Amino acid sequence: MKDGVNGVALAVFIFFFLVVTVMGFVASRWRRAENANNLDEWGLGGRSFGTWVTWFLLGGDLYTAYTFVAVPAAIYAGGAAGFFAVPYTILCYPLVFTFLPRLWSVSHKHGYVTSSDFVRGRFGSKGLSLALALTGILATMPYIALQLVGIQAVLDVMGVGGGSNWFMKDLPLLIAFGVLAAYTYSSGLRAPALIAFVKDALIYIVIIVAIVYIPIKLGGFDDIFAKAGEAFAVENPATGKPRGSLVTGPDAQWAYATLALGSAMALFLYPHSVTAVLSSRSRNVIRRNTTILPLYSLMLGLLAILGFMALAAGVKVKNGQLAIPQLFENMFPDWFTGVAFAAIGIGALVPAAIMSIAAANLFTRNIYKDFIKPDATPEHEAKVSKLSSLLVKVGALAFVLTMDKTVAINFQLLGGIWILQTVPALVGGLFTRWCHRWALLGGWAAGMIYGTWRAYDTPSATQDHFGNTNLIPLIGEKGYIGLTAFVLNVIVVIVLTFVLRKLGAPDGVDQTKASDYTADAGDPGVVEKLPAATAGAPGGH
């Protein structure tokens, strides 16, 4: 790390930060609606985004600053096992092609703003809807915190925020947080949608330059992999085993495969993913995006290789999350280091904005409106959601400022296990209503309890708790805890459904019909932009 503040890099970083700040506030006038005081406009951008805006928005949403920092950091720390992120982003698109268009259609037909809205309408159960809403909010909070961790990592490497007291040390992060909160409150989903163009352009430029420029400086890829292999062969004093490997060994194959599959199943069930999907203007936009989003997987594969480059360059950091920012500062001219840091910083702002909006929408529609104020008007809903988005960001900021960073990381990993438990109700509900609503709630509870318990009982790379993989019952191989919990969830749902239907337990009212799941924009009865009088009504047409 260079002594003092890297002034040139900081100046470039501030320039791009100011550019996206202006764009964030200007976005409130982009595709402005006559009445912006409802969740359709503030929380879903008017459901009007086309293919390319949706592509950039989803890319900005799913490929975050944490991805930019953590994926190559995982390679840097342990080797090839960290590459699981690449196949899972490839696997997920054929999976989501089967259900996302259906979710878009039924949501636009009935004016659903969240996935929990759909579950409530499909199964007639506010309890099940509440369970999924709480799961989404819990899984999203530490995810937002990690975006702020990404910004903090960049600031640390630039030498910013080294004051003598906590306030001066964290002042740059507080400023970034304040600006993010202000333009998200003002512009809603339009702000990250517009900023995503800059974010993705910067990331692609930085990765293309890095994958060409850094190997030239390090003597080519042969030398990079040779030096990385030597570094992985060094014995870890704590475990007595090699630090990692260039190729995943046979003992790790079940863990690698189940982690990739489980992560692929969960990726588009996060509230921020659903929010970005529902903001598009037609189901064909979603179908086209599942075919072109894999371009980001190519970018992710190149990004992962930076972990090997950091080893070959001799980067030494106590916190692995700093490895890639430090590699950039060591390898690039100061001005381009600023560009790279701006890409990471803006890569944090876009998803943090979308995540806070998604969590706020869940609270407003599925907690506040369903249980606290059922007669809330669309205008009141929008106001509550705006205020909730601020509180969500404050909670994420508290994570970063008051807790060990590994706490946020571990809870984010736990979030993946939790989100997987929403698959039977959300994805299953898009194709069948055979499962009983109480059985789905019981399966969700079983999966949540088992997954949380096993994760807590499993050591992680940095702590004694919240690991991702443990022995799979009956099989005896090491596998992803989230997938094991999901299988338990499904078994409980099936068994309880048979029992409850045998006992004649009352079923909820299904507000949907078969044609709703294939409806497109322009079809009769499809909600294009909700009228003020019906924007918040469940099942409103």
Buried (B, 14 or more C-beta within 10 A) or exposed (E): BBEEEBEBBBEBBBEBBEBBBEBBBBBBEBBEBEBBBBBBBBBBBBBBBEBEBBBBBBBBBBBBBBBBBBBBBBBBBBBBBBBBBBBBBBBBBEBBBEBBBBBBBBBBBBBBBBBBBBBBBBBBBBBBBBBBBBBBBBBBBBBBBBBBBBBBBBBBBBBBBEEEEEEEBBBBBEEBBEBBBBBBBBBBBBBBBBBBBBBBEBBBBBBEBBBEBBBEEBEEBEEBBBBBBEBBEEEEEEEEEBBBBBEBEEEBEBBBBBBBBBBBBBBBBBBBBBBBBBBBBBBBBBBBBBEBBBEBBEBBBBBBBBBBBBBBBEBEBEBBBBBBBBBBBBBBEBEBBBBBBBBBBBBBBBBBBBBBBBBBBBBBBBBBBBEEEEEBBBBBBBBBBBBBBBEBBEBBBEBBBEEEBBBBBBBBBBBBBBBBBBBBBBBBBBEEBEBBBBBBBBBBBBBBEBBBEBBEEBEBEBEEBBBBBBBBEEEEBBBBBBBBBBBBBBEBBBEBBEBBBEEEBEBBEEBBEEEBBEBBBEBEEBBEBBBBEBBBEBBBE
